[in-house]
Amino acid sequence: MNKLTFSIIMPAYNVEEFVENAISSVTQQTYQNYELIIVDDCSTDNTVDVVKKINDPRIVILRQPRNMGACAARNRGIDESRGSIIAFQDSDDLWNERKLERQI
């Protein structure tokens, strides 16, 4: 099995209307050797439910014990990552489908 290349860290807080599109822009990458770690920062909307509906084994969702901000969420994602390269994506951002291919 190939070693995991990218760990993509995505902090999320109350982004139910954006997060599905952000995730899609990752899952549609031309380079597919990654994990996507979504760190929910105690959202009060349906962000977690939206993420859980996406059936992709590369997606991991972590929940913060309390709202701690985006920096703490990113740091937790890094702590839990298994890839050799870290990439950050905001939960309301969209990537070009060749972003990881170009980064590698």
Legacy VTK file of the C-alpha trace (Angstrom):
# vtk DataFile Version 3.0
C-alpha trace
ASCII
DATASET POLYDATA
POINTS 104 float
0.000 0.000 0.000
1.268 3.474 -0.848
2.059 5.848 1.967
-0.542 8.564 2.403
0.711 11.741 0.761
-1.646 14.548 1.795
-3.523 15.292 4.967
-6.001 18.024 4.164
-7.144 19.895 7.243
-10.492 21.687 7.113
-11.727 23.570 10.202
-15.506 23.954 10.214
-17.891 26.094 12.223
-21.527 26.678 11.207
-20.892 26.153 7.495
-23.704 23.758 6.590
-24.496 25.742 3.445
-20.894 25.679 2.142
-19.132 22.574 3.447
-20.556 20.057 0.976
-19.218 22.041 -1.987
-15.856 22.489 -0.268
-15.619 18.734 0.302
-16.630 18.041 -3.312
-13.791 20.223 -4.531
-11.438 17.910 -2.616
-13.005 14.590 -3.633
-12.878 15.644 -7.300
-9.119 16.183 -7.247
-7.074 14.549 -10.005
-4.579 13.487 -7.311
-6.362 11.090 -4.959
-3.788 9.992 -2.343
-5.081 11.987 0.624
-7.164 12.032 3.757
-9.528 14.889 4.517
-9.725 15.741 8.201
-12.655 17.991 9.039
-12.474 19.461 12.523
-15.853 20.746 13.658
-15.481 23.542 16.205
-18.811 22.940 18.018
-21.124 24.037 15.217
-24.669 24.843 16.257
-26.136 24.233 12.791
-26.224 21.022 10.711
-22.578 21.089 9.593
-21.774 17.700 11.146
-24.881 16.071 9.642
-23.963 17.348 6.174
-20.449 15.901 6.484
-21.662 12.557 7.855
-23.931 12.075 4.821
-20.895 11.997 2.518
-19.784 8.403 2.131
-16.042 8.517 1.529
-13.573 6.524 3.668
-10.907 9.217 3.201
-13.009 11.717 5.162
-12.550 11.884 8.915
-14.627 14.189 11.100
-13.402 15.253 14.518
-15.372 17.345 16.979
-13.782 19.810 19.345
-14.886 19.529 22.995
-15.689 23.257 23.016
-15.464 26.152 20.576
-11.759 26.994 20.394
-11.368 28.787 17.049
-9.925 27.915 13.659
-6.281 27.843 14.782
-6.988 25.222 17.456
-9.022 23.213 14.939
-6.141 23.282 12.445
-3.677 22.238 15.144
-5.879 19.311 16.161
-6.123 18.260 12.533
-2.340 18.327 12.246
-2.025 16.253 15.427
-4.368 13.613 13.962
-2.885 13.646 10.443
-1.124 10.694 8.820
0.064 12.246 5.550
3.550 13.437 4.764
2.287 16.791 3.400
-0.246 19.059 5.118
-2.686 21.111 3.059
-5.246 23.499 4.514
-8.643 24.240 3.087
-11.282 26.530 4.526
-14.767 25.044 4.757
-16.222 27.731 2.484
-13.479 27.505 -0.155
-13.347 25.655 -3.478
-10.224 24.133 -4.988
-9.319 23.818 -8.643
-9.483 20.102 -9.496
-5.704 19.995 -10.141
-4.638 21.788 -6.946
-3.073 18.738 -5.233
-1.534 17.472 -8.467
0.178 20.818 -8.938
1.200 21.027 -5.291
2.860 17.608 -5.364
LINES 1 105
104 0 1 2 3 4 5 6 7 8 9 10 11 12 13 14 15 16 17 18 19 20 21 22 23 24 25 26 27 28 29 30 31 32 33 34 35 36 37 38 39 40 41 42 43 44 45 46 47 48 49 50 51 52 53 54 55 56 57 58 59 60 61 62 63 64 65 66 67 68 69 70 71 72 73 74 75 76 77 78 79 80 81 82 83 84 85 86 87 88 89 90 91 92 93 94 95 96 97 98 99 100 101 102 103
